[in-house]
Amino acid sequence: MLNQLIIDENNMGYIPSMGSSFQMNETAKEIISYLKNGDDKDTIILKLAEKYNQNENDIFIDVSDLLTKLRIYGLIK
């Protein structure tokens, strides 16, 4: 389902086949982009920690939270 997600310039995500929409922030949008490119959780954490000069443990919590929400919405397994 994640590949069907379309994100507009206002960070609204749409899944046309489900008729669902989601509001997200820039970081969520970036994480979803990484997922669509095939990056796994650990790679995403490393990329974000490096890019934003943040502790990997802090990034881990944020990425894990988003992945849990994406699972709840049925966008990833």
PDB file of N, CA, C and O in Angstrom, chain B, residues numbered from 101:
ATOM      1  N   MET B 101       0.800  -1.202   0.000  1.00  0.00           N
ATOM      2  CA  MET B 101       0.000   0.000   0.000  1.00  0.00           C
ATOM      3  C   MET B 101       0.847   1.272   0.000  1.00  0.00           C
ATOM      4  O   MET B 101       0.434   2.293  -0.550  1.00  0.00           O
ATOM      5  N   LEU B 102       2.007   1.215   0.603  1.00  0.00           N
ATOM      6  CA  LEU B 102       2.841   2.412   0.722  1.00  0.00           C
ATOM      7  C   LEU B 102       3.186   2.991  -0.649  1.00  0.00           C
ATOM      8  O   LEU B 102       3.285   4.208  -0.804  1.00  0.00           O
ATOM      9  N   ASN B 103       3.366   2.129  -1.632  1.00  0.00           N
ATOM     10  CA  ASN B 103       3.697   2.611  -2.971  1.00  0.00           C
ATOM     11  C   ASN B 103       2.544   3.362  -3.623  1.00  0.00           C
ATOM     12  O   ASN B 103       2.759   4.107  -4.580  1.00  0.00           O
ATOM     13  N   GLN B 104       1.333   3.181  -3.125  1.00  0.00           N
ATOM     14  CA  GLN B 104       0.173   3.897  -3.639  1.00  0.00           C
ATOM     15  C   GLN B 104       0.015   5.270  -2.991  1.00  0.00           C
ATOM     16  O   GLN B 104      -0.755   6.104  -3.467  1.00  0.00           O
ATOM     17  N   LEU B 105       0.740   5.497  -1.915  1.00  0.00           N
ATOM     18  CA  LEU B 105       0.621   6.747  -1.169  1.00  0.00           C
ATOM     19  C   LEU B 105       1.186   7.907  -1.982  1.00  0.00           C
ATOM     20  O   LEU B 105       2.343   7.885  -2.401  1.00  0.00           O
ATOM     21  N   ILE B 106       0.361   8.906  -2.194  1.00  0.00           N
ATOM     22  CA  ILE B 106       0.761  10.120  -2.899  1.00  0.00           C
ATOM     23  C   ILE B 106       0.803  11.239  -1.869  1.00  0.00           C
ATOM     24  O   ILE B 106      -0.156  11.438  -1.124  1.00  0.00           O
ATOM     25  N   ILE B 107       1.914  11.970  -1.827  1.00  0.00           N
ATOM     26  CA  ILE B 107       2.067  13.049  -0.851  1.00  0.00           C
ATOM     27  C   ILE B 107       2.113  14.371  -1.605  1.00  0.00           C
ATOM     28  O   ILE B 107       2.927  14.547  -2.511  1.00  0.00           O
ATOM     29  N   ASP B 108       1.238  15.299  -1.227  1.00  0.00           N
ATOM     30  CA  ASP B 108       1.201  16.585  -1.922  1.00  0.00           C
ATOM     31  C   ASP B 108       2.121  17.602  -1.237  1.00  0.00           C
ATOM     32  O   ASP B 108       2.783  17.294  -0.246  1.00  0.00           O
ATOM     33  N   GLU B 109       2.147  18.812  -1.784  1.00  0.00           N
ATOM     34  CA  GLU B 109       3.033  19.867  -1.280  1.00  0.00           C
ATOM     35  C   GLU B 109       2.672  20.350   0.128  1.00  0.00           C
ATOM     36  O   GLU B 109       3.469  21.031   0.774  1.00  0.00           O
ATOM     37  N   ASN B 110       1.470  19.999   0.604  1.00  0.00           N
ATOM     38  CA  ASN B 110       1.040  20.372   1.955  1.00  0.00           C
ATOM     39  C   ASN B 110       1.227  19.237   2.953  1.00  0.00           C
ATOM     40  O   ASN B 110       0.709  19.289   4.069  1.00  0.00           O
ATOM     41  N   ASN B 111       1.977  18.204   2.541  1.00  0.00           N
ATOM     42  CA  ASN B 111       2.251  17.025   3.362  1.00  0.00           C
ATOM     43  C   ASN B 111       1.002  16.227   3.699  1.00  0.00           C
ATOM     44  O   ASN B 111       0.920  15.599   4.755  1.00  0.00           O
ATOM     45  N   MET B 112       0.034  16.257   2.797  1.00  0.00           N
ATOM     46  CA  MET B 112      -1.139  15.391   2.919  1.00  0.00           C
ATOM     47  C   MET B 112      -0.873  14.163   2.070  1.00  0.00           C
ATOM     48  O   MET B 112      -0.538  14.265   0.889  1.00  0.00           O
ATOM     49  N   GLY B 113      -1.026  13.005   2.686  1.00  0.00           N
ATOM     50  CA  GLY B 113      -0.847  11.756   1.967  1.00  0.00           C
ATOM     51  C   GLY B 113      -2.200  11.186   1.579  1.00  0.00           C
ATOM     52  O   GLY B 113      -3.135  11.187   2.379  1.00  0.00           O
ATOM     53  N   TYR B 114      -2.301  10.703   0.356  1.00  0.00           N
ATOM     54  CA  TYR B 114      -3.553  10.144  -0.158  1.00  0.00           C
ATOM     55  C   TYR B 114      -3.322   8.743  -0.690  1.00  0.00           C
ATOM     56  O   TYR B 114      -2.310   8.463  -1.333  1.00  0.00           O
ATOM     57  N   ILE B 115      -4.280   7.864  -0.411  1.00  0.00           N
ATOM     58  CA  ILE B 115      -4.276   6.537  -1.011  1.00  0.00           C
ATOM     59  C   ILE B 115      -5.578   6.426  -1.794  1.00  0.00           C
ATOM     60  O   ILE B 115      -6.624   6.106  -1.229  1.00  0.00           O
ATOM     61  N   PRO B 116      -5.511   6.691  -3.097  1.00  0.00           N
ATOM     62  CA  PRO B 116      -6.724   6.726  -3.909  1.00  0.00           C
ATOM     63  C   PRO B 116      -7.574   5.454  -3.826  1.00  0.00           C
ATOM     64  O   PRO B 116      -8.801   5.535  -3.782  1.00  0.00           O
ATOM     65  N   SER B 117      -6.937   4.294  -3.805  1.00  0.00           N
ATOM     66  CA  SER B 117      -7.695   3.040  -3.795  1.00  0.00           C
ATOM     67  C   SER B 117      -8.475   2.835  -2.504  1.00  0.00           C
ATOM     68  O   SER B 117      -9.467   2.107  -2.486  1.00  0.00           O
ATOM     69  N   MET B 118      -8.033   3.474  -1.423  1.00  0.00           N
ATOM     70  CA  MET B 118      -8.718   3.360  -0.135  1.00  0.00           C
ATOM     71  C   MET B 118      -9.587   4.581   0.162  1.00  0.00           C
ATOM     72  O   MET B 118     -10.471   4.531   1.017  1.00  0.00           O
ATOM     73  N   GLY B 119      -9.330   5.673  -0.548  1.00  0.00           N
ATOM     74  CA  GLY B 119     -10.041   6.907  -0.254  1.00  0.00           C
ATOM     75  C   GLY B 119      -9.609   7.511   1.070  1.00  0.00           C
ATOM     76  O   GLY B 119     -10.366   8.249   1.702  1.00  0.00           O
ATOM     77  N   SER B 120      -8.394   7.196   1.487  1.00  0.00           N
ATOM     78  CA  SER B 120      -7.889   7.666   2.781  1.00  0.00           C
ATOM     79  C   SER B 120      -6.889   8.791   2.597  1.00  0.00           C
ATOM     80  O   SER B 120      -6.202   8.877   1.579  1.00  0.00           O
ATOM     81  N   SER B 121      -6.821   9.651   3.601  1.00  0.00           N
ATOM     82  CA  SER B 121      -5.811  10.709   3.589  1.00  0.00           C
ATOM     83  C   SER B 121      -5.188  10.817   4.965  1.00  0.00           C
ATOM     84  O   SER B 121      -5.811  10.485   5.974  1.00  0.00           O
ATOM     85  N   PHE B 122      -3.955  11.283   4.991  1.00  0.00           N
ATOM     86  CA  PHE B 122      -3.187  11.389   6.231  1.00  0.00           C
ATOM     87  C   PHE B 122      -2.400  12.694   6.220  1.00  0.00           C
ATOM     88  O   PHE B 122      -1.805  13.054   5.205  1.00  0.00           O
ATOM     89  N   GLN B 123      -2.396  13.390   7.327  1.00  0.00           N
ATOM     90  CA  GLN B 123      -1.549  14.579   7.474  1.00  0.00           C
ATOM     91  C   GLN B 123      -0.228  14.126   8.076  1.00  0.00           C
ATOM     92  O   GLN B 123      -0.216  13.321   9.007  1.00  0.00           O
ATOM     93  N   MET B 124       0.873  14.629   7.561  1.00  0.00           N
ATOM     94  CA  MET B 124       2.174  14.243   8.093  1.00  0.00           C
ATOM     95  C   MET B 124       3.113  15.441   8.107  1.00  0.00           C
ATOM     96  O   MET B 124       2.870  16.453   7.450  1.00  0.00           O
ATOM     97  N   ASN B 125       4.179  15.300   8.866  1.00  0.00           N
ATOM     98  CA  ASN B 125       5.180  16.370   8.894  1.00  0.00           C
ATOM     99  C   ASN B 125       6.300  16.047   7.903  1.00  0.00           C
ATOM    100  O   ASN B 125       6.290  15.002   7.252  1.00  0.00           O
ATOM    101  N   GLU B 126       7.256  16.958   7.805  1.00  0.00           N
ATOM    102  CA  GLU B 126       8.362  16.790   6.847  1.00  0.00           C
ATOM    103  C   GLU B 126       9.182  15.532   7.125  1.00  0.00           C
ATOM    104  O   GLU B 126       9.608  14.846   6.195  1.00  0.00           O
ATOM    105  N   THR B 127       9.403  15.231   8.407  1.00  0.00           N
ATOM    106  CA  THR B 127      10.210  14.058   8.753  1.00  0.00           C
ATOM    107  C   THR B 127       9.497  12.776   8.351  1.00  0.00           C
ATOM    108  O   THR B 127      10.122  11.860   7.818  1.00  0.00           O
ATOM    109  N   ALA B 128       8.204  12.704   8.601  1.00  0.00           N
ATOM    110  CA  ALA B 128       7.434  11.520   8.191  1.00  0.00           C
ATOM    111  C   ALA B 128       7.491  11.361   6.678  1.00  0.00           C
ATOM    112  O   ALA B 128       7.642  10.253   6.164  1.00  0.00           O
ATOM    113  N   LYS B 129       7.369  12.468   5.979  1.00  0.00           N
ATOM    114  CA  LYS B 129       7.449  12.450   4.519  1.00  0.00           C
ATOM    115  C   LYS B 129       8.811  11.914   4.063  1.00  0.00           C
ATOM    116  O   LYS B 129       8.896  11.131   3.118  1.00  0.00           O
ATOM    117  N   GLU B 130       9.855  12.343   4.740  1.00  0.00           N
ATOM    118  CA  GLU B 130      11.207  11.884   4.400  1.00  0.00           C
ATOM    119  C   GLU B 130      11.372  10.391   4.682  1.00  0.00           C
ATOM    120  O   GLU B 130      11.956   9.668   3.874  1.00  0.00           O
ATOM    121  N   ILE B 131      10.869   9.933   5.811  1.00  0.00           N
ATOM    122  CA  ILE B 131      10.960   8.508   6.166  1.00  0.00           C
ATOM    123  C   ILE B 131      10.210   7.669   5.138  1.00  0.00           C
ATOM    124  O   ILE B 131      10.705   6.630   4.702  1.00  0.00           O
ATOM    125  N   ILE B 132       9.033   8.110   4.755  1.00  0.00           N
ATOM    126  CA  ILE B 132       8.253   7.380   3.755  1.00  0.00           C
ATOM    127  C   ILE B 132       8.999   7.332   2.425  1.00  0.00           C
ATOM    128  O   ILE B 132       8.971   6.314   1.734  1.00  0.00           O
ATOM    129  N   SER B 133       9.653   8.407   2.070  1.00  0.00           N
ATOM    130  CA  SER B 133      10.450   8.429   0.848  1.00  0.00           C
ATOM    131  C   SER B 133      11.561   7.387   0.912  1.00  0.00           C
ATOM    132  O   SER B 133      11.802   6.672  -0.061  1.00  0.00           O
ATOM    133  N   TYR B 134      12.235   7.301   2.052  1.00  0.00           N
ATOM    134  CA  TYR B 134      13.278   6.288   2.229  1.00  0.00           C
ATOM    135  C   TYR B 134      12.698   4.879   2.110  1.00  0.00           C
ATOM    136  O   TYR B 134      13.295   4.005   1.481  1.00  0.00           O
ATOM    137  N   LEU B 135      11.524   4.666   2.722  1.00  0.00           N
ATOM    138  CA  LEU B 135      10.892   3.351   2.649  1.00  0.00           C
ATOM    139  C   LEU B 135      10.545   2.989   1.210  1.00  0.00           C
ATOM    140  O   LEU B 135      10.749   1.854   0.778  1.00  0.00           O
ATOM    141  N   LYS B 136      10.024   3.955   0.479  1.00  0.00           N
ATOM    142  CA  LYS B 136       9.671   3.708  -0.922  1.00  0.00           C
ATOM    143  C   LYS B 136      10.902   3.381  -1.758  1.00  0.00           C
ATOM    144  O   LYS B 136      10.807   2.673  -2.760  1.00  0.00           O
ATOM    145  N   ASN B 137      12.063   3.900  -1.343  1.00  0.00           N
ATOM    146  CA  ASN B 137      13.315   3.619  -2.053  1.00  0.00           C
ATOM    147  C   ASN B 137      13.946   2.305  -1.620  1.00  0.00           C
ATOM    148  O   ASN B 137      15.005   1.929  -2.123  1.00  0.00           O
ATOM    149  N   GLY B 138      13.299   1.598  -0.683  1.00  0.00           N
ATOM    150  CA  GLY B 138      13.778   0.284  -0.270  1.00  0.00           C
ATOM    151  C   GLY B 138      14.688   0.276   0.946  1.00  0.00           C
ATOM    152  O   GLY B 138      15.226  -0.772   1.303  1.00  0.00           O
ATOM    153  N   ASP B 139      14.872   1.426   1.592  1.00  0.00           N
ATOM    154  CA  ASP B 139      15.716   1.459   2.789  1.00  0.00           C
ATOM    155  C   ASP B 139      15.017   0.773   3.956  1.00  0.00           C
ATOM    156  O   ASP B 139      13.802   0.883   4.116  1.00  0.00           O
ATOM    157  N   ASP B 140      15.796   0.068   4.768  1.00  0.00           N
ATOM    158  CA  ASP B 140      15.221  -0.575   5.948  1.00  0.00           C
ATOM    159  C   ASP B 140      15.311   0.376   7.152  1.00  0.00           C
ATOM    160  O   ASP B 140      15.901   1.454   7.069  1.00  0.00           O
ATOM    161  N   LYS B 141      14.726  -0.043   8.241  1.00  0.00           N
ATOM    162  CA  LYS B 141      14.635   0.789   9.436  1.00  0.00           C
ATOM    163  C   LYS B 141      16.003   1.265   9.913  1.00  0.00           C
ATOM    164  O   LYS B 141      16.179   2.450  10.199  1.00  0.00           O
ATOM    165  N   ASP B 142      16.965   0.362  10.001  1.00  0.00           N
ATOM    166  CA  ASP B 142      18.294   0.737  10.499  1.00  0.00           C
ATOM    167  C   ASP B 142      18.983   1.745   9.591  1.00  0.00           C
ATOM    168  O   ASP B 142      19.639   2.672  10.067  1.00  0.00           O
ATOM    169  N   THR B 143      18.832   1.562   8.286  1.00  0.00           N
ATOM    170  CA  THR B 143      19.432   2.499   7.327  1.00  0.00           C
ATOM    171  C   THR B 143      18.798   3.880   7.451  1.00  0.00           C
ATOM    172  O   THR B 143      19.492   4.897   7.416  1.00  0.00           O
ATOM    173  N   ILE B 144      17.485   3.909   7.595  1.00  0.00           N
ATOM    174  CA  ILE B 144      16.775   5.183   7.743  1.00  0.00           C
ATOM    175  C   ILE B 144      17.238   5.903   9.006  1.00  0.00           C
ATOM    176  O   ILE B 144      17.468   7.112   8.982  1.00  0.00           O
ATOM    177  N   ILE B 145      17.373   5.176  10.089  1.00  0.00           N
ATOM    178  CA  ILE B 145      17.832   5.770  11.349  1.00  0.00           C
ATOM    179  C   ILE B 145      19.219   6.380  11.176  1.00  0.00           C
ATOM    180  O   ILE B 145      19.463   7.505  11.612  1.00  0.00           O
ATOM    181  N   LEU B 146      20.118   5.647  10.549  1.00  0.00           N
ATOM    182  CA  LEU B 146      21.475   6.149  10.332  1.00  0.00           C
ATOM    183  C   LEU B 146      21.471   7.400   9.449  1.00  0.00           C
ATOM    184  O   LEU B 146      22.165   8.373   9.745  1.00  0.00           O
ATOM    185  N   LYS B 147      20.694   7.372   8.372  1.00  0.00           N
ATOM    186  CA  LYS B 147      20.636   8.523   7.474  1.00  0.00           C
ATOM    187  C   LYS B 147      20.097   9.765   8.183  1.00  0.00           C
ATOM    188  O   LYS B 147      20.650  10.856   8.037  1.00  0.00           O
ATOM    189  N   LEU B 148      19.027   9.599   8.944  1.00  0.00           N
ATOM    190  CA  LEU B 148      18.426  10.744   9.631  1.00  0.00           C
ATOM    191  C   LEU B 148      19.336  11.271  10.748  1.00  0.00           C
ATOM    192  O   LEU B 148      19.469  12.482  10.926  1.00  0.00           O
ATOM    193  N   ALA B 149      19.956  10.363  11.490  1.00  0.00           N
ATOM    194  CA  ALA B 149      20.859  10.783  12.567  1.00  0.00           C
ATOM    195  C   ALA B 149      22.023  11.582  12.003  1.00  0.00           C
ATOM    196  O   ALA B 149      22.440  12.589  12.575  1.00  0.00           O
ATOM    197  N   GLU B 150      22.535  11.123  10.884  1.00  0.00           N
ATOM    198  CA  GLU B 150      23.648  11.815  10.242  1.00  0.00           C
ATOM    199  C   GLU B 150      23.204  13.165   9.669  1.00  0.00           C
ATOM    200  O   GLU B 150      23.870  14.181   9.868  1.00  0.00           O
ATOM    201  N   LYS B 151      22.092  13.164   8.969  1.00  0.00           N
ATOM    202  CA  LYS B 151      21.603  14.380   8.318  1.00  0.00           C
ATOM    203  C   LYS B 151      21.278  15.486   9.328  1.00  0.00           C
ATOM    204  O   LYS B 151      21.605  16.653   9.109  1.00  0.00           O
ATOM    205  N   TYR B 152      20.630  15.105  10.438  1.00  0.00           N
ATOM    206  CA  TYR B 152      20.192  16.092  11.418  1.00  0.00           C
ATOM    207  C   TYR B 152      21.107  16.199  12.635  1.00  0.00           C
ATOM    208  O   TYR B 152      20.806  16.917  13.589  1.00  0.00           O
ATOM    209  N   ASN B 153      22.234  15.472  12.589  1.00  0.00           N
ATOM    210  CA  ASN B 153      23.206  15.483  13.672  1.00  0.00           C
ATOM    211  C   ASN B 153      22.539  15.204  15.024  1.00  0.00           C
ATOM    212  O   ASN B 153      22.701  15.948  15.992  1.00  0.00           O
ATOM    213  N   GLN B 154      21.781  14.102  15.047  1.00  0.00           N
ATOM    214  CA  GLN B 154      21.042  13.707  16.242  1.00  0.00           C
ATOM    215  C   GLN B 154      21.516  12.330  16.717  1.00  0.00           C
ATOM    216  O   GLN B 154      22.145  11.574  15.976  1.00  0.00           O
ATOM    217  N   ASN B 155      21.200  12.040  17.950  1.00  0.00           N
ATOM    218  CA  ASN B 155      21.508  10.755  18.552  1.00  0.00           C
ATOM    219  C   ASN B 155      20.662   9.664  17.890  1.00  0.00           C
ATOM    220  O   ASN B 155      19.458   9.844  17.706  1.00  0.00           O
ATOM    221  N   GLU B 156      21.275   8.543  17.535  1.00  0.00           N
ATOM    222  CA  GLU B 156      20.551   7.448  16.881  1.00  0.00           C
ATOM    223  C   GLU B 156      19.424   6.907  17.747  1.00  0.00           C
ATOM    224  O   GLU B 156      18.396   6.487  17.216  1.00  0.00           O
ATOM    225  N   ASN B 157      19.589   6.908  19.061  1.00  0.00           N
ATOM    226  CA  ASN B 157      18.532   6.409  19.944  1.00  0.00           C
ATOM    227  C   ASN B 157      17.284   7.284  19.864  1.00  0.00           C
ATOM    228  O   ASN B 157      16.166   6.769  19.880  1.00  0.00           O
ATOM    229  N   ASP B 158      17.462   8.590  19.779  1.00  0.00           N
ATOM    230  CA  ASP B 158      16.319   9.491  19.649  1.00  0.00           C
ATOM    231  C   ASP B 158      15.619   9.283  18.313  1.00  0.00           C
ATOM    232  O   ASP B 158      14.390   9.261  18.245  1.00  0.00           O
ATOM    233  N   ILE B 159      16.390   9.132  17.271  1.00  0.00           N
ATOM    234  CA  ILE B 159      15.839   8.898  15.936  1.00  0.00           C
ATOM    235  C   ILE B 159      15.124   7.546  15.903  1.00  0.00           C
ATOM    236  O   ILE B 159      14.071   7.417  15.278  1.00  0.00           O
ATOM    237  N   PHE B 160      15.685   6.547  16.567  1.00  0.00           N
ATOM    238  CA  PHE B 160      15.086   5.213  16.626  1.00  0.00           C
ATOM    239  C   PHE B 160      13.647   5.293  17.135  1.00  0.00           C
ATOM    240  O   PHE B 160      12.748   4.668  16.572  1.00  0.00           O
ATOM    241  N   ILE B 161      13.438   6.055  18.186  1.00  0.00           N
ATOM    242  CA  ILE B 161      12.107   6.181  18.784  1.00  0.00           C
ATOM    243  C   ILE B 161      11.128   6.790  17.781  1.00  0.00           C
ATOM    244  O   ILE B 161      10.012   6.295  17.620  1.00  0.00           O
ATOM    245  N   ASP B 162      11.542   7.854  17.113  1.00  0.00           N
ATOM    246  CA  ASP B 162      10.660   8.527  16.150  1.00  0.00           C
ATOM    247  C   ASP B 162      10.349   7.638  14.951  1.00  0.00           C
ATOM    248  O   ASP B 162       9.198   7.554  14.520  1.00  0.00           O
ATOM    249  N   VAL B 163      11.361   6.979  14.417  1.00  0.00           N
ATOM    250  CA  VAL B 163      11.156   6.102  13.262  1.00  0.00           C
ATOM    251  C   VAL B 163      10.271   4.917  13.656  1.00  0.00           C
ATOM    252  O   VAL B 163       9.367   4.540  12.911  1.00  0.00           O
ATOM    253  N   SER B 164      10.532   4.336  14.818  1.00  0.00           N
ATOM    254  CA  SER B 164       9.728   3.206  15.280  1.00  0.00           C
ATOM    255  C   SER B 164       8.267   3.602  15.447  1.00  0.00           C
ATOM    256  O   SER B 164       7.366   2.839  15.096  1.00  0.00           O
ATOM    257  N   ASP B 165       8.037   4.794  15.982  1.00  0.00           N
ATOM    258  CA  ASP B 165       6.678   5.283  16.175  1.00  0.00           C
ATOM    259  C   ASP B 165       5.951   5.420  14.838  1.00  0.00           C
ATOM    260  O   ASP B 165       4.802   4.997  14.709  1.00  0.00           O
ATOM    261  N   LEU B 166       6.612   6.006  13.851  1.00  0.00           N
ATOM    262  CA  LEU B 166       5.985   6.165  12.547  1.00  0.00           C
ATOM    263  C   LEU B 166       5.721   4.811  11.897  1.00  0.00           C
ATOM    264  O   LEU B 166       4.651   4.603  11.325  1.00  0.00           O
ATOM    265  N   LEU B 167       6.674   3.893  11.974  1.00  0.00           N
ATOM    266  CA  LEU B 167       6.480   2.573  11.379  1.00  0.00           C
ATOM    267  C   LEU B 167       5.305   1.844  12.024  1.00  0.00           C
ATOM    268  O   LEU B 167       4.557   1.145  11.339  1.00  0.00           O
ATOM    269  N   THR B 168       5.139   1.999  13.325  1.00  0.00           N
ATOM    270  CA  THR B 168       3.994   1.400  14.017  1.00  0.00           C
ATOM    271  C   THR B 168       2.686   1.982  13.485  1.00  0.00           C
ATOM    272  O   THR B 168       1.730   1.248  13.233  1.00  0.00           O
ATOM    273  N   LYS B 169       2.650   3.291  13.315  1.00  0.00           N
ATOM    274  CA  LYS B 169       1.442   3.932  12.782  1.00  0.00           C
ATOM    275  C   LYS B 169       1.167   3.472  11.351  1.00  0.00           C
ATOM    276  O   LYS B 169       0.013   3.236  10.993  1.00  0.00           O
ATOM    277  N   LEU B 170       2.204   3.341  10.534  1.00  0.00           N
ATOM    278  CA  LEU B 170       2.010   2.874   9.162  1.00  0.00           C
ATOM    279  C   LEU B 170       1.468   1.445   9.146  1.00  0.00           C
ATOM    280  O   LEU B 170       0.667   1.097   8.279  1.00  0.00           O
ATOM    281  N   ARG B 171       1.899   0.619  10.096  1.00  0.00           N
ATOM    282  CA  ARG B 171       1.366  -0.755  10.200  1.00  0.00           C
ATOM    283  C   ARG B 171      -0.096  -0.726  10.604  1.00  0.00           C
ATOM    284  O   ARG B 171      -0.911  -1.456  10.041  1.00  0.00           O
ATOM    285  N   ILE B 172      -0.435   0.118  11.579  1.00  0.00           N
ATOM    286  CA  ILE B 172      -1.821   0.222  12.042  1.00  0.00           C
ATOM    287  C   ILE B 172      -2.731   0.636  10.889  1.00  0.00           C
ATOM    288  O   ILE B 172      -3.839   0.116  10.755  1.00  0.00           O
ATOM    289  N   TYR B 173      -2.268   1.568  10.057  1.00  0.00           N
ATOM    290  CA  TYR B 173      -3.064   2.029   8.915  1.00  0.00           C
ATOM    291  C   TYR B 173      -3.032   1.053   7.749  1.00  0.00           C
ATOM    292  O   TYR B 173      -3.704   1.268   6.740  1.00  0.00           O
ATOM    293  N   GLY B 174      -2.256  -0.016   7.881  1.00  0.00           N
ATOM    294  CA  GLY B 174      -2.196  -1.030   6.829  1.00  0.00           C
ATOM    295  C   GLY B 174      -1.333  -0.649   5.644  1.00  0.00           C
ATOM    296  O   GLY B 174      -1.464  -1.228   4.566  1.00  0.00           O
ATOM    297  N   LEU B 175      -0.444   0.332   5.836  1.00  0.00           N
ATOM    298  CA  LEU B 175       0.396   0.778   4.727  1.00  0.00           C
ATOM    299  C   LEU B 175       1.658  -0.052   4.572  1.00  0.00           C
ATOM    300  O   LEU B 175       2.222  -0.127   3.480  1.00  0.00           O
ATOM    301  N   ILE B 176       2.106  -0.676   5.654  1.00  0.00           N
ATOM    302  CA  ILE B 176       3.254  -1.580   5.594  1.00  0.00           C
ATOM    303  C   ILE B 176       2.945  -2.813   6.430  1.00  0.00           C
ATOM    304  O   ILE B 176       2.020  -2.815   7.243  1.00  0.00           O
ATOM    305  N   LYS B 177       3.732  -3.859   6.219  1.00  0.00           N
ATOM    306  CA  LYS B 177       3.553  -5.104   6.993  1.00  0.00           C
ATOM    307  C   LYS B 177       4.530  -5.164   8.122  1.00  0.00           C
ATOM    308  O   LYS B 177       4.535  -6.131   8.884  1.00  0.00           O
TER     309      LYS B 177
END
